[in-house]
Amino acid sequence: MTQLASPPVQKETLSLVAGFRGWLDRTPDKVAVICGDQSWTYAEFNRLTDALAGQLLAAGIQPGDRVAFHLFNVPELALGYMGCLKAGAIAVPINTRLKGPEIEYILRHSEATCYLGQPDLYSEVAEFRGQLPELRRTYLTGSGRLEDGMVPFGELLRPSAACRSLPSLTADQTAAILYTSGTTAHPKGVTHSHETLLQTTRAMGRMQLDADQIVVIVSSMAHMVGFGMLFLSSLLNGATVVLLPWIEPLAVLQAIERHRCTYTFGLPILFHTLAQAQSATPHDVRSGRFYFCGGDSVSPALQEAFERAMGRGVCEAYGGTEAVPLTYNRPGRARVGSIGQAAEGVHLRLLDVQDRDVSPGEVGEICIQSPVRMSGYWRDPAATAMANRNGWFHTGDLARCDADGYYWFAGRSKEIIIRGGSNISPQEVEAVLLAHPGVREAAVIGRPDPVWGEIVVAYVALQTGFKGTEATLIEFARPRLAAYKLPEHIVFLDTLPKGPTGKLNRRALREAERACAKRA
């Protein structure tokens, strides 16, 4: 297939919707989205999302209102995102693994006026739904009986007179708020405009995500990889999207074989499970051309196993919710273990703690200038200013650069734990443990793990006389934290190490963990 040039878009109307409609005009009959046995051409997808946008407006959702999405990678999520953008509203994805209190914080902080979800996930919301007066509209998928005031999602797909007068959009309008855990107890809302996400789609086009590709999306579309790098980038670059609700390796292999998928981007755990499944139950995966990986390092052993099983290597890339892609390995020129070279249009510096450039080969904090950079943190000007200093965005991640311009990840200056590509705030887990009446002190760190990258380990000092166990505390935390945030091990100490100012010394605990790992 010959690659089609991107249709011209006038600057004053530049938006994600304009980018999508450019391909609609060129390829209306091309399949845009596939999910299971269902599929929609660009023209069909456009009609349905026009109707959805019109129904949102008719229901009183105004441009700039926040619309929360609490769904797996299902058709309703794909339709909902584009319909929300067409209505001029702001998409607020919610991680499907979060628990009630975590979801409540996001809905409150964003002041979402509308919730689109599915019944099995809504059960986490039902308990506090009545305490959110700003949340005026609730739509649920499925055909089950709904509570008073709720509306079936299918009603959003009925044509509405409002769809004939959808609002004009501008490049600087906010398009999405994606919540990510950091070094604070609560997640920060990363704000992206139509322009910053449009730049992300262009950057992905330079990473070979073009009209020739059939893209399988396994990564959750609640995160930047699934939402911006794959879903939006596919539709704005003329590709075909194949949606899978969650990671199930045999289903991924079957999708690649059935639809002749060519492209995906995921976490190391995805490629680890695919290599194992393909070795055990071979499928025809010869269509696969581009496998990009981010979120954690890909070991040489995984690279070798994946290439042996799938016939292609994995190209590591680097970025974050705030800005992506920043670096990546070019297919055919990848250096195993590196995060690649700077992406086109990304200016990258490695700085020391005084914001001075480090010498070649030395480790420094990754700081960037790029059009893919976020607009800021939602309603957090202090955090926005701290991250953007002297015109450079400070990622908090460390790397070194070799003589050929390849970057090598060297750890995190922030204390976040990254388990399978998901950020976990130690303070958030500690706060839950400290809520138990038998816990006096708690410190949470990441323990290196060959499969997940890191797992959560908690060090706990108990109240005098309390005889709690590891199982007791984990069961206490289970309904209060997403499963991936739960401590996998709890180590009991009489008292936790402190620094000179009396603060918990997590560094000492991490050093003790490393010493144990070496002895093991």
HUKATA-V96140 format. One record per pair of residues at least 24 apart in sequence whose C-alpha atoms are under 6 Angstrom apart, sorted by the first residue. I is the first residue (numbers start at 1). J is the second residue. Records with the same first field share a line. If there is no record, write none. Layout:
I=J, J
//
This chain:
3=211
13=170
14=171
15=171, 194
16=194, 198
19=236
20=236
23=238
32=240
33=240, 241, 242
34=242
35=242, 243
48=157
49=79, 83
50=163
51=157, 158, 159, 160, 163
52=83, 156, 157
53=83, 84, 86, 87
54=160, 162, 163
55=156, 160
63=88, 89
64=89, 90
65=89, 90
66=90, 112, 113
67=91, 92, 112, 114, 115
68=92, 93, 115
69=93, 94, 116
70=94, 117
71=117
72=245
73=244, 245
74=245
90=175, 176
91=176
92=176, 177
93=222
94=222
95=222
97=482
98=482
99=481, 482
100=124, 125
114=138
116=140
171=195
181=423, 424, 425
182=416, 425
183=415, 416, 425
185=427, 428
189=377, 378
190=377
191=374, 375, 376, 377, 378
192=374, 375
196=372
199=372
200=372
201=233
210=237, 239
211=237, 238, 239
213=239, 262
214=239, 240, 261, 262
215=241, 242, 261, 263, 264
216=242, 264
217=243
218=244, 246, 247
219=266
224=321
249=274
257=284, 285
260=287
261=287, 288
262=287, 288, 289
263=290
264=291
265=291, 292, 293
266=293
267=293, 294, 295
275=306, 309
278=309
279=309
292=316
293=317
294=318
295=421
296=421
322=373, 374
323=372, 373, 374
338=407, 408
339=407, 408
340=406, 407
341=405, 406
346=370
361=400, 401, 402
362=400
363=399, 400
364=398, 399
365=397, 398
366=395, 397, 398
367=392, 393, 394, 395
368=392, 393
417=446
418=454
419=452, 453, 454, 455
420=452
438=462, 463, 466
439=463
456=487, 488
457=487, 488, 489, 490
458=490
459=490, 491, 492
460=492
461=492, 493, 494, 495
//
